[in-house]
Amino acid sequence: MKFYRFAKAGLLAAGFLACHSVPAGAQAQGQPYPVTADGSHSLKPGEVLVPAALFGVSALFVHNGWLAGRKENVQDALSAGGRRKFKADDYSQYAPMAAVYGLNLCGVKGKHKIVDRSVILAMSYATMGILVNSMKFAFREKRPDSGARNSFPSGHTATAFMGAEFLYKEYKDVSPWIGYAGYAVAAATGYLRIYNDRHYINDVVAGACIGVISTKLAYWLYPKIFTKSACRRAAAVTGLPYYSSGEWGVNVCVVF
């Protein structure tokens, strides 16, 4: 019986030491242990492949005769034919990304600090701009309301969905409905581009896909490029063994 009690005491002591010990190398180099990356920077293949596939389908509507006829039918049903213009889309495209900073000013903290999120936003915007303008130059689709050949894809919609994904990434842990509201504003922006006869529906779908992909790529690349950013913060782990009423174990506390 005494041996059993001594064994339990030894195990508890060993657990206590194990929970509070840090490798000497990590201590010498001043590195946190263990190191955990920010979960918002992960990227699954499907998160890129699905919008990329939708973009590919949308591109088929540019020069395919039968599909082009179908998009014209949708245009006739959804647009005002140039008779009325509702210019809110020129401003609503920026609303989701502006909401990130507005919420922060109101005291609702997002995932990242202002410097990190601003660099991520700049990376997203640059990626989106390069993709949109490259595709406009490559496809040269005519706009429904003019002879300008820069319709595909929609830059307004790409900007709106880039901002909506940015808003979702920053505030999904606070409430996913904040991000959903951003997507609703982005979708309304896309609809207004059709209603105002500035874009076809395939332009809007393609723009949305580019916007989402741009932000996802920026979040994925950011900690890989800026290796000393706050995104690579550590999780502090503390363990404390206990013994009570014949039961024993270890309480573990993780602080992010």
C-alpha positions in Angstrom: 0.0 0.0 0.0 2.8 2.4 0.9 4.6 1.5 -2.4 1.3 2.3 -4.2 1.1 5.7 -2.6 4.7 6.5 -3.3 4.2 5.5 -6.9 1.2 7.8 -7.3 3.2 10.6 -5.7 6.1 10.0 -8.0 3.8 10.0 -11.1 2.3 13.3 -9.9 5.7 14.9 -9.4 6.8 13.6 -12.8 3.7 15.1 -14.5 4.2 18.4 -12.7 7.8 18.6 -14.0 6.9 17.5 -17.5 4.1 20.2 -17.8 6.5 22.9 -16.7 9.7 21.9 -18.4 10.9 23.6 -21.6 13.7 22.3 -23.9 17.0 24.0 -23.2 17.4 25.0 -26.8 14.1 26.9 -26.9 15.1 28.7 -23.7 18.5 29.7 -25.0 17.1 31.0 -28.2 14.2 32.8 -26.5 11.6 30.9 -28.6 8.1 30.2 -27.3 7.2 26.6 -26.7 5.2 25.2 -28.3 4.7 27.5 -31.3 1.2 27.6 -32.9 0.3 29.4 -36.1 -2.8 31.5 -36.5 -5.5 29.2 -37.8 -6.9 31.8 -40.2 -3.8 31.3 -42.4 -4.5 27.7 -43.4 -5.7 27.0 -46.9 -7.4 23.8 -48.1 -7.3 22.9 -51.9 -11.0 23.1 -52.2 -11.1 26.7 -51.0 -9.2 27.6 -54.2 -10.4 24.9 -56.6 -14.1 25.6 -56.2 -14.0 29.3 -57.0 -11.4 28.6 -59.8 -13.8 26.1 -61.4 -16.6 28.6 -61.2 -14.4 31.2 -62.8 -13.6 28.7 -65.6 -17.3 28.1 -66.2 -18.0 31.9 -66.3 -15.3 32.3 -68.9 -17.0 30.0 -71.3 -19.9 32.5 -71.6 -17.6 35.1 -73.1 -17.1 33.7 -76.7 -19.3 30.7 -76.9 -22.3 31.6 -79.1 -25.0 29.5 -77.4 -23.9 30.5 -73.9 -23.5 34.1 -74.9 -27.2 34.0 -75.9 -28.2 32.7 -72.5 -26.3 35.5 -70.7 -28.1 38.0 -72.9 -31.4 36.5 -71.8 -30.4 36.9 -68.1 -29.3 40.4 -68.8 -32.7 41.3 -70.3 -34.4 39.9 -67.2 -32.2 41.5 -64.5 -31.0 44.8 -65.9 -32.8 48.1 -66.4 -31.4 48.3 -69.9 -29.6 51.5 -69.2 -32.9 53.4 -68.6 -32.1 53.8 -64.8 -28.8 53.9 -63.0 -28.5 53.3 -59.3 -24.9 54.3 -58.4 -24.6 52.8 -54.9 -22.4 50.1 -56.3 -19.6 52.6 -56.8 -19.5 53.0 -53.0 -20.8 49.6 -51.7 -17.9 47.8 -53.2 -15.7 49.3 -50.4 -18.2 48.8 -47.5 -17.1 45.3 -46.4 -13.4 46.2 -46.1 -14.2 49.5 -44.4 -16.3 47.6 -41.9 -13.2 45.8 -40.6 -11.7 49.1 -39.5 -15.0 50.6 -38.4 -15.7 47.7 -36.1 -12.2 48.0 -34.6 -12.8 51.7 -33.9 -16.0 50.7 -32.1 -14.0 48.4 -29.8 -14.8 45.1 -31.6 -11.4 43.5 -32.0 -10.7 41.3 -35.0 -8.3 38.5 -35.6 -5.2 40.6 -36.3 -3.7 43.9 -35.2 -4.1 46.9 -37.5 -0.6 46.6 -39.1 -1.0 42.9 -39.9 -4.5 43.3 -41.3 -3.5 46.3 -43.4 -0.7 44.5 -45.0 -2.9 41.5 -45.7 -5.5 43.8 -47.2 -2.9 45.4 -49.4 -1.7 42.0 -50.6 -5.3 41.0 -51.3 -6.0 44.2 -53.3 -2.8 43.9 -55.3 -3.6 40.2 -56.2 -7.1 41.1 -57.1 -6.1 44.0 -59.2 -3.5 42.0 -61.2 -5.9 39.1 -61.8 -8.9 41.3 -62.8 -6.9 43.6 -65.2 -5.1 40.6 -66.7 -8.3 38.9 -67.5 -9.9 42.0 -68.9 -7.0 42.4 -71.3 -7.1 38.7 -72.2 -10.8 38.2 -72.8 -11.8 41.6 -74.1 -15.5 41.1 -73.6 -17.8 43.9 -74.7 -19.7 45.7 -72.0 -23.5 45.4 -72.4 -24.0 49.2 -72.3 -21.1 50.3 -74.5 -18.4 49.2 -77.0 -15.7 49.1 -74.3 -14.0 45.7 -74.2 -13.3 45.4 -70.5 -16.4 43.7 -69.2 -15.0 40.4 -68.0 -14.6 40.1 -65.0 -16.3 42.7 -62.9 -13.8 44.8 -60.9 -16.5 46.2 -58.6 -17.7 42.8 -57.7 -14.1 41.5 -57.2 -13.4 44.4 -54.8 -16.6 43.8 -52.8 -16.0 40.0 -52.4 -12.4 40.6 -51.6 -13.5 42.9 -48.8 -16.3 40.5 -47.7 -13.8 37.6 -47.3 -11.4 39.9 -45.5 -14.3 40.8 -43.1 -15.2 37.2 -42.6 -11.6 36.2 -41.9 -11.2 38.9 -39.3 -14.5 38.5 -37.4 -15.7 34.9 -37.9 -14.6 34.1 -34.4 -16.6 37.0 -33.0 -19.6 36.2 -35.0 -19.8 34.6 -38.5 -22.9 36.7 -39.2 -20.6 39.7 -39.5 -19.0 38.0 -42.4 -22.3 36.9 -43.9 -23.5 40.6 -43.8 -20.3 41.5 -45.8 -21.2 38.8 -48.4 -24.7 40.2 -48.6 -23.4 43.6 -49.4 -21.0 42.1 -52.0 -23.8 40.2 -53.6 -25.9 43.3 -53.8 -23.0 45.1 -55.4 -22.8 42.4 -58.0 -26.5 42.6 -58.7 -26.3 46.4 -59.2 -23.6 45.9 -61.8 -26.0 43.9 -63.8 -29.0 46.1 -63.0 -27.0 49.2 -64.2 -26.2 47.3 -67.4 -22.5 47.5 -66.8 -21.8 43.8 -66.6 -23.2 40.4 -67.5 -23.9 37.8 -64.9 -20.8 35.8 -65.8 -18.7 38.9 -65.3 -20.1 39.2 -61.8 -19.6 35.5 -60.9 -16.0 35.6 -62.1 -15.3 38.8 -60.2 -16.7 37.3 -57.0 -14.4 34.2 -57.5 -11.3 36.4 -58.0 -12.1 38.5 -55.0 -12.4 35.5 -52.6 -9.4 33.7 -54.0 -7.3 36.9 -53.7 -8.0 37.3 -50.0 -7.5 33.6 -49.2 -4.1 33.6 -51.0 -3.1 36.8 -49.1 -3.9 35.2 -45.7 -2.1 32.0 -46.6 1.0 33.8 -47.9 1.3 36.5 -45.2 3.0 34.5 -42.4 5.2 32.8 -45.0 6.5 36.1 -46.2 6.5 38.0 -43.0 8.0 35.3 -40.7 8.3 37.7 -37.7 4.8 38.9 -37.8 2.4 38.6 -34.8 0.6 35.9 -36.6 3.2 33.4 -35.4 2.4 33.9 -31.7 2.8 31.2 -29.2 0.4 29.3 -27.0 1.4 29.2 -23.4 0.6 25.8 -21.9 0.5 25.2 -18.1 -0.2 21.8 -16.4 -0.9 21.1 -12.7 -1.3 17.6 -11.3 -4.0 16.9 -8.7 -5.1 14.2 -6.4 -8.5 14.2 -4.6 -10.7 11.5 -3.1 -8.8 8.7 -4.7 -8.8 10.2 -8.1 -5.8 11.9 -9.8 -4.9 13.6 -13.0 -3.6 16.8 -14.6 -5.3 20.1 -15.1 -4.1 21.8 -18.3 -4.5 25.5 -19.1 -3.8 26.8 -22.6 -3.6 30.6 -23.1 -3.5 31.9 -26.7 
